[in-house]
Amino acid sequence: MKIDEGFKELEGIIARMEKSDQPIEEAFADFEKGMALVKSLKLSLADTEKKINVLNTETGELTEM
């Protein structure tokens, strides 16, 4: 899954959970899925940051993140 797709899916989960009419079982399932997405996105973003740092090192550019 691409990072932007992951964030869109996470936004959908958050929107569903913000509604108070969601059954507790569905809310819990969304929470679990959302937490797994957060973990996955965090790893993807860290990996992307490493790649950017490598590219910046190769080109001699410094970029603060």
TIDOBA-472962 format. One line per 8 residues: number of its first residue (from 0); their letters; for each residue x, y, z of N, C-alpha, C. Coordinates in Angstrom, 1 decimal. Last residue first. Layout:
<nodes>
NUM	a	X Y Z X Y Z X Y Z ~ ...
</nodes>
This chain:
<nodes>
64	metlegte	14.7 17.3 8.5 13.4 16.6 8.5 12.9 16.6 9.9 ~ 16.8 19.2 6.4 16.3 18.9 7.8 14.9 18.3 7.7 ~ 19.2 18.3 4.2 17.8 18.6 4.3 17.4 18.3 5.7 ~ 22.0 19.0 2.2 21.5 18.7 3.6 20.0 19.2 3.7 ~ 23.7 17.4 -0.5 22.7 18.3 0.0 22.3 18.0 1.5 ~ 25.3 15.5 -1.7 25.9 16.5 -0.9 25.0 17.6 -0.3 ~ 24.3 13.4 -3.0 24.3 14.6 -3.7 25.0 15.8 -3.0 ~ 24.4 11.4 -1.0 25.1 11.2 -2.3 25.2 12.5 -3.1
56	tnlvnikk	22.9 12.6 1.0 24.3 12.3 1.2 25.1 12.1 -0.1 ~ 20.4 12.5 -0.3 21.0 13.8 0.1 22.5 13.7 0.4 ~ 20.0 9.7 -0.4 20.1 10.6 -1.6 20.7 11.9 -1.4 ~ 19.9 9.2 2.3 20.9 8.6 1.5 21.1 9.4 0.2 ~ 17.6 10.6 3.1 18.9 10.9 3.7 20.1 10.4 2.8 ~ 15.7 9.3 1.6 16.0 10.7 1.3 17.3 11.1 1.9 ~ 15.8 6.8 2.9 16.1 6.9 1.4 16.5 8.3 1.1 ~ 14.9 7.5 5.4 16.3 7.0 5.3 16.7 7.1 3.8
48	etdalslk	12.3 8.3 4.8 13.2 9.3 5.4 14.7 8.8 5.2 ~ 11.2 5.9 4.1 11.3 6.9 3.1 12.3 8.0 3.5 ~ 11.3 4.6 6.5 12.1 4.0 5.4 12.3 5.1 4.3 ~ 9.5 6.1 8.0 10.9 6.1 8.4 11.8 5.5 7.3 ~ 7.2 5.6 6.5 7.7 7.0 6.5 9.2 7.0 7.0 ~ 6.9 2.9 7.0 7.0 3.4 5.7 7.7 4.8 5.6 ~ 6.5 2.9 9.8 7.7 2.2 9.2 7.9 2.7 7.8 ~ 4.1 4.4 9.9 5.3 4.9 10.6 6.6 4.3 10.1
40	lskvlamg	2.4 2.7 8.5 2.7 4.1 8.0 4.0 4.6 8.6 ~ 2.3 0.6 10.3 2.8 0.4 9.0 3.2 1.7 8.3 ~ 1.1 1.9 12.6 2.4 1.2 12.7 3.0 1.0 11.3 ~ -1.3 2.7 11.4 -0.4 3.7 12.0 1.0 3.1 12.1 ~ -2.5 0.2 10.8 -2.1 1.2 9.7 -1.1 2.2 10.2 ~ -2.9 -0.8 13.4 -2.0 -1.5 12.5 -1.5 -0.6 11.3 ~ -4.7 1.1 14.2 -3.4 1.0 14.9 -2.4 0.3 14.1 ~ -6.9 0.5 12.5 -6.2 1.9 12.5 -4.8 1.8 13.1
32	kefdafae	-7.5 -2.0 13.3 -7.1 -1.8 11.9 -6.3 -0.5 11.8 ~ -8.4 -1.5 15.9 -7.3 -2.4 15.6 -6.7 -2.2 14.3 ~ -10.5 0.3 15.4 -9.4 0.7 16.2 -8.2 -0.2 15.9 ~ -12.2 -1.3 13.9 -11.6 -0.2 13.3 -10.4 0.3 14.0 ~ -12.9 -3.1 16.0 -12.2 -3.6 14.7 -11.6 -2.5 14.0 ~ -14.2 -1.3 17.7 -13.0 -2.0 18.1 -12.2 -2.6 16.9 ~ -16.3 -0.6 16.1 -15.4 0.4 16.6 -14.1 -0.2 17.0 ~ -17.7 -3.0 15.9 -17.1 -2.4 14.7 -16.1 -1.3 15.1
24	eipqdske	-18.4 -3.4 18.6 -17.6 -4.4 17.9 -16.9 -3.8 16.6 ~ -20.0 -1.2 19.1 -18.7 -1.3 19.8 -17.8 -2.3 19.1 ~ -21.5 0.4 16.2 -21.5 -0.6 17.3 -20.1 -0.8 17.8 ~ -21.7 3.9 15.8 -21.0 2.7 15.4 -21.1 1.7 16.6 ~ -22.7 6.4 16.5 -23.7 5.3 16.3 -23.0 4.0 15.8 ~ -20.9 8.5 16.7 -21.2 7.8 17.9 -22.2 6.6 17.7 ~ -18.2 8.9 14.6 -19.6 8.8 14.7 -20.0 8.0 15.9 ~ -15.5 8.5 14.7 -16.0 9.7 15.4 -17.5 9.7 15.4
16	mraiigel	-15.1 6.2 13.3 -15.1 6.1 14.7 -15.6 7.3 15.4 ~ -15.3 7.2 10.7 -16.3 6.2 11.1 -16.3 6.2 12.7 ~ -13.0 8.8 10.7 -14.3 9.4 10.4 -15.4 8.5 10.9 ~ -11.0 6.9 11.0 -11.2 7.9 12.0 -12.6 8.5 11.9 ~ -11.2 5.5 8.6 -11.4 4.8 9.9 -11.7 5.8 11.0 ~ -10.5 7.6 6.8 -11.9 6.9 6.7 -12.2 6.2 8.0 ~ -7.9 8.0 7.5 -8.9 9.1 7.7 -10.3 8.5 7.7 ~ -6.8 5.5 6.7 -6.8 5.9 8.2 -7.8 7.0 8.4
8	ekfgedik	-7.1 5.8 4.0 -7.8 4.7 4.7 -7.9 5.0 6.2 ~ -5.3 7.9 3.6 -6.7 8.1 3.2 -7.6 7.0 3.9 ~ -2.9 6.8 4.4 -3.4 7.9 5.1 -4.9 8.1 4.8 ~ -2.6 4.8 2.5 -2.7 4.4 3.9 -3.3 5.5 4.7 ~ -2.3 6.3 0.2 -3.5 5.4 0.3 -3.7 5.0 1.8 ~ 0.2 7.5 0.7 -1.0 8.3 0.6 -2.3 7.5 0.7 ~ 1.8 5.2 0.8 1.7 6.0 2.0 0.4 6.8 1.9 ~ 0.5 2.2 -0.8 1.3 3.5 -0.8 0.9 4.3 0.4
0	m	0.8 -1.2 0.0 0.0 0.0 0.0 0.9 1.2 0.0
</nodes>
